Amino acid sequence: MYIYNVTINIEEDIHDAWLQWMQEEHIPDMLKTGKFTKALMTQVQVQEEMGGITYSVQYWTDSKETLQKYYDEDAATLRGQSKPFVGKFVAFRTELKVVAEF
């Protein structure tokens, strides 16, 4: 099992519109690719020096190969849908391999 984690810091002046877009459009579109089994959106509770509000969105997938298919087939299109927010957020992505669940 793998987790594709996207951490995003969004400027406060567009936060509400971005949050609505994430919950109603982007995350459902990510799940519609069929490459992720579930998503979890969390708000980071540590205040960043640069300001803004930070979130972590975790998308669960069955394998590294399926994640690579997402990159090859869907990532450019889905990332492109964030254009209304360009310049108002910083994002970084990490891949996590699940070692054990308890």
RONU-756114 format. One line per field, with one value per residue (C-alpha): residue number from 1; residue in one letter; x, y, z. Coordinates in steps of 0.1 Angstrom, whole numbers, padded with zeros to 4 digits. Layout:
// RONU-756114
fidren = (NUM:...)
pake = (A:...)
x = (X:...)
y = (Y:...)
z = (Z:...)
END
This chain:
// RONU-756114
fidren = (1:2:3:4:5:6:7:8:9:10:11:12:13:14:15:16:17:18:19:20:21:22:23:24:25:26:27:28:29:30:31:32:33:34:35:36:37:38:39:40:41:42:43:44:45:46:47:48:49:50:51:52:53:54:55:56:57:58:59:60:61:62:63:64:65:66:67:68:69:70:71:72:73:74:75:76:77:78:79:80:81:82:83:84:85:86:87:88:89:90:91:92:93:94:95:96:97:98:99:100:101:102)
pake = (M:Y:I:Y:N:V:T:I:N:I:E:E:D:I:H:D:A:W:L:Q:W:M:Q:E:E:H:I:P:D:M:L:K:T:G:K:F:T:K:A:L:M:T:Q:V:Q:V:Q:E:E:M:G:G:I:T:Y:S:V:Q:Y:W:T:D:S:K:E:T:L:Q:K:Y:Y:D:E:D:A:A:T:L:R:G:Q:S:K:P:F:V:G:K:F:V:A:F:R:T:E:L:K:V:V:A:E:F)
x = (0000:0012:0001:0005:0007:0002:0010:-0004:-0001:-0029:-0031:-0060:-0076:-0086:-0088:-0126:-0129:-0099:-0113:-0147:-0130:-0108:-0138:-0163:-0142:-0105:-0105:-0136:-0118:-0087:-0108:-0126:-0093:-0098:-0062:-0069:-0091:-0096:-0085:-0080:-0077:-0062:-0054:-0019:-0021:0014:0015:0038:0061:0051:0014:-0014:-0032:-0017:-0033:-0022:-0042:-0034:-0045:-0043:-0033:-0025:0010:0039:0029:-0007:0008:0031:0000:-0016:0016:0016:-0021:-0037:-0014:-0008:-0046:-0056:-0027:-0037:-0072:-0056:-0049:-0074:-0052:-0018:0006:-0016:-0004:0028:0026:0050:0043:0057:0052:0048:0051:0028:0050:0023:-0012:-0023)
y = (0000:0035:0070:0099:0129:0164:0192:0226:0260:0283:0320:0331:0354:0326:0298:0294:0291:0267:0245:0243:0234:0207:0191:0193:0190:0181:0153:0136:0139:0123:0094:0091:0082:0048:0048:0057:0038:0067:0102:0119:0156:0171:0206:0210:0226:0241:0278:0285:0315:0324:0325:0309:0277:0243:0210:0175:0154:0117:0095:0058:0035:-0002:-0001:0020:0009:0023:0056:0057:0053:0083:0103:0092:0094:0119:0142:0169:0173:0173:0197:0220:0224:0245:0274:0297:0295:0298:0321:0317:0284:0263:0225:0197:0160:0129:0092:0071:0033:0018:-0005:-0016:-0008:-0013)
z = (0000:-0009:0001:-0022:0001:-0010:0015:0005:0021:0009:0013:0036:0011:-0012:0014:0014:-0024:-0025:0003:-0014:-0048:-0031:-0014:-0042:-0073:-0070:-0044:-0061:-0095:-0080:-0068:-0101:-0118:-0102:-0090:-0054:-0029:-0005:0005:0038:0041:0073:0085:0098:0133:0133:0123:0094:0096:0060:0071:0053:0062:0056:0047:0040:0016:0015:-0014:-0008:-0037:-0039:-0055:-0068:-0103:-0099:-0086:-0116:-0138:-0121:-0129:-0165:-0173:-0149:-0130:-0156:-0162:-0125:-0115:-0143:-0128:-0099:-0123:-0106:-0075:-0091:-0071:-0040:-0027:-0023:-0026:-0021:-0028:-0011:-0016:0015:0016:0043:0065:0089:0101:0137)
END
